[in-house]
Amino acid sequence: MIDADRQAFAVELLGLAEMYRRELSRLLVKLYWEGLREYSYDDVLAAIREWIWRQRFFPVVAELRECVEERIEHRRKIEETAARSRRALPMSVEEQARADAAAKVALDEIRPLLGSLTATIRIPLKVARDTPLTIRPSAAEQAAHDERKQRALEQLRTLQAELEDSR
């Protein structure tokens, strides 16, 4: 709040005190002002009005600060959600064209770099010739696989026969 808000703040605080049948001294109003002045007048006013509707006792400064902080955090979350949903909206034709052009420029800049990297990373020919292209399972692994396959086929045939018998 700014100094110009001091009078309006005092009136609102006195109104709050009146609602709770509490007397306020000038010193107490000054202490509330000092405790809440870092926030905007609108946020403090909204917190005071919210307090009237939700609480049964007169607030201390810390309680009003918490109320203001909750309002600020809630507003931040709403703004974040709105920003996320704006980003999720589809691009216009012009925005898409600009994005495509930027991607093309970036790709044109990256291509030579990728070419030079792949030219420097070569697999020696001898290693390439000696490395098998496929990995073959051992005889035991192949036998176990064939056995599992046969059992699965037998179960499938049994289920088909049962299905035909039930018709």
C-alpha positions in Angstrom: 0.0 0.0 0.0 1.1 3.5 -0.5 0.7 6.5 1.9 -2.3 7.7 0.0 -4.1 4.5 1.0 -3.5 5.0 4.7 -6.8 6.9 5.4 -8.9 4.4 3.4 -7.1 1.5 5.2 -7.8 3.0 8.6 -11.5 3.3 7.7 -11.7 -0.3 6.6 -9.8 -1.5 9.7 -12.1 0.5 12.0 -15.1 -1.0 10.2 -13.7 -4.4 10.8 -13.2 -3.6 14.5 -16.8 -2.3 14.7 -18.0 -5.6 13.3 -16.3 -7.5 16.1 -17.1 -4.8 18.7 -13.4 -4.1 19.2 -11.9 -0.7 20.0 -8.8 0.4 18.1 -6.2 2.9 19.3 -4.2 5.0 16.9 -1.1 2.9 17.8 -2.9 -0.3 16.9 -4.0 1.1 13.6 -0.4 2.1 12.9 0.8 -1.4 13.8 -1.7 -3.0 11.4 -0.6 -0.5 8.7 3.1 -1.3 9.2 2.3 -5.1 9.2 0.3 -4.9 5.9 1.7 -2.1 3.9 3.9 -4.3 1.7 0.7 -5.6 0.0 -1.5 -3.8 -2.4 -4.6 -2.0 -1.0 -6.9 -4.1 -3.1 -5.4 -7.3 -1.7 -5.7 -6.1 1.9 -9.2 -4.8 1.4 -10.3 -8.1 -0.1 -8.7 -10.0 2.8 -10.5 -7.8 5.4 -13.8 -8.4 3.6 -13.2 -12.1 3.3 -12.3 -12.2 7.0 -15.7 -10.7 7.9 -17.5 -13.5 6.1 -15.4 -16.4 7.3 -14.1 -15.7 10.8 -15.8 -15.2 14.2 -13.0 -13.3 15.9 -11.0 -10.1 15.2 -7.8 -10.9 13.3 -4.2 -10.2 14.4 -1.9 -8.9 11.8 -0.4 -12.3 11.1 -3.8 -13.7 10.3 -4.6 -11.0 7.8 -1.1 -11.4 6.2 -1.9 -15.1 5.8 -5.2 -14.3 4.2 -3.5 -11.9 1.8 -0.8 -14.4 0.9 -3.4 -17.1 0.2 -5.2 -14.7 -2.2 -1.9 -13.9 -3.9 -1.0 -17.6 -4.2 -4.5 -18.3 -5.6 -4.2 -15.6 -8.2 -0.7 -16.9 -9.2 -2.1 -20.4 -9.7 -5.0 -19.0 -11.8 -2.5 -17.0 -13.9 -0.3 -20.1 -14.4 -3.3 -22.1 -15.5 -4.4 -19.4 -17.9 -0.8 -19.2 -19.3 -0.7 -23.0 -19.7 -4.0 -23.1 -21.5 -2.9 -20.3 -23.8 0.1 -22.3 -24.7 -2.1 -25.3 -25.4 -4.2 -23.5 -27.9 -3.5 -24.3 -31.5 -1.3 -21.8 -33.4 -2.7 -19.5 -36.0 -1.6 -19.9 -39.6 0.8 -16.9 -39.2 2.3 -18.3 -36.0 2.7 -21.7 -37.5 4.5 -20.2 -40.5 6.9 -18.3 -38.3 7.6 -21.4 -36.2 8.2 -23.4 -39.4 10.6 -20.8 -40.7 12.5 -20.6 -37.4 12.8 -24.5 -37.4 14.1 -24.5 -41.0 16.7 -21.9 -40.1 17.8 -23.9 -37.1 17.9 -27.1 -39.1 20.0 -25.4 -41.8 22.4 -24.3 -39.1 22.6 -27.7 -37.5 23.0 -29.9 -40.6 26.7 -29.0 -41.3 27.5 -29.5 -37.6 25.9 -32.9 -37.7 27.8 -33.8 -40.9 31.1 -32.9 -39.3 30.3 -34.9 -36.2 29.4 -38.0 -38.1 32.5 -37.7 -40.3 34.7 -37.8 -37.2 32.9 -40.7 -35.6 33.6 -43.7 -37.8 33.6 -47.4 -36.8 36.8 -49.1 -37.9 36.2 -51.4 -40.8 37.7 -54.5 -39.1 35.4 -54.1 -36.1 32.4 -53.7 -38.3 33.3 -56.8 -40.3 33.9 -58.9 -37.2 30.8 -57.8 -35.3 27.8 -60.0 -36.0 24.7 -58.1 -37.1 22.3 -60.4 -35.2 22.7 -62.1 -31.9 21.7 -65.8 -32.1 20.3 -67.5 -29.0 22.1 -70.5 -27.6 20.9 -74.0 -28.4 19.4 -74.3 -24.9 17.6 -71.0 -25.2 16.2 -72.0 -28.6 15.0 -75.3 -27.3 13.2 -73.6 -24.3 11.6 -71.1 -26.7 10.4 -73.9 -29.0 8.9 -75.8 -26.1 7.0 -72.7 -24.8 5.8 -72.1 -28.3 4.5 -75.7 -28.7 2.7 -75.5 -25.3 1.0 -72.3 -26.3 -0.1 -73.7 -29.6 -1.5 -76.8 -27.9 -3.5 -74.6 -25.4 -4.8 -72.6 -28.4 -5.9 -75.7 -30.2 -7.6 -77.0 -27.0 -9.5 -73.7 -26.6 -10.6 -73.7 -30.2 -11.9 -77.3 -29.9 -13.8 -76.4 -26.7 -15.3 -73.4 -28.4 -16.4 -75.4 -31.4 -17.9 -78.1 -29.2 -19.9 -75.5 -27.2 -21.5 -74.2 -30.4 
